[in-house]
């Protein structure tokens, strides 16, 4: 999954969450927002994502129904992101 993330340089932790077509939820820590401005981030769609619920098979079944981003309280500003593919 390729995303572009707007970092605020706060080093706050960014986590992405995805829900697949079967209702399975996947979570992946992206890392610290150590940069400022837009930066491309590539996340492999593999078995390193934590997962639960749905059919709980660890495979992201398409189409993805939800995508969300979360930052820790340390992040000072808004974290913007967009999915590229």
N, C-alpha and C positions, 0 to 999 in steps of 0.2 A: 504494500500500500504506500503510495507516494502522497505526502501532504506537504503543504507549505505552512510554516508556523511563524507568527510574529512574536518574537521574544522581547521581554522587557529588561533583560540583564539582571534580574533579581535572584537567579539561581533557584527559584521555586521549582518544585518537581511537577512535570507534566505527565499525565496519564491519559491514554485513550481507551474508550470503551466502545465495543461494537456488539450489536445484537443481530444474529443471523436469521434466516428465513424460518428456522425451526424453534426460535425463541431462546437459543443458547447464547449466553452472555460471555464475551471475551474481554479481558483487560490486559493492557500492555503498558509498562512504564517506559516513557520516551526518554526521560532524563531531565537534567536541570536546564532551565531557561537562562543559559549563561551568555546569550547573545542579545543584541538589540536589532530590531528590524526583521524583515522576512528572511527565512532560511528554509531550504528544502530538507525534508526528513524522509528517509525511506525505512519502512518497517516491513520485515519479511512476514508473510502470512504463513506461519508455521506452528509447530506444536509448543513453542516457547510462551505463547499467550496463556495466561490463567483463564480457566473456563468453568462454567457451571450452568445449571438449569437446561431447559430444552431437551434435546436428545443426548446432551453431554458426551458427544463423541470426539470433541477436540478439533473438529473440522468446520471451518466457516462455510456454511451452506448459503449459496446465493439465491436470491438477492439479499443484501444486507438491509435490514429494516430500520436500524438506528445507529447513529454514530455520535459520540459525545466526548468532550475533552474536559479534564479536571486539572486544576492547579492547586498547589498547597497555599496556605495563607501567606506564605512568604512572597508570592508573586505580587508586585506592587500595582500592576495595571491589568488591562485586559489581554488575554491571550487569544489572538485570532488565528484561525486555521482554515484551510480549504483542502479538500481531497482532489488530487490530480488524477489518480487511477488506482 
